[in-house]
Amino acid sequence: MSNKIFVGGLAWATDERGLEEAFSSYGEITEAKVVRDRATGRSRGFGFVTFANSTAAREAMEQMNDSMLDGRSIRVDLAQERDNSSRDRGPRDRGPRY
C-alpha cells in the first residue's frame, strides 16, 4: 500500500498546517500539500498527505474518511499515481476527431 493519501472536499481556508494537524495523530507525516490554482493561488479543494509508513496511511484513511474538517465533510482515499503520458503529446498527436 502507498504512504500517500488523497483528501478531497477541503474548505477553501484549509492550509497545509491545518491538514497536517488533522492527520498527525495517525503517525509521522512527511508532507502535507493543499493543491492550489496556479492563476489565483486559491485552494482547489483537495490535497495530499504523505505518511512515513503505510500502516499510518491506512489507519488515517479509514478513520478520517467522511469526517469533518474545518466545517466540511472530507473524502479520504489512496492517492492514485498520475499518468503524465497525455501531457507529453502535442495537440496534433491526439488522434482522429470524430
Summary of the structure (lengths in Angstrom):
residues: 98
radius of gyration: 15.9
end to end distance: 39.7
largest distance: 51.7
contacts: 261
relative contact order: 0.27
helix: 29%
strand: 31%
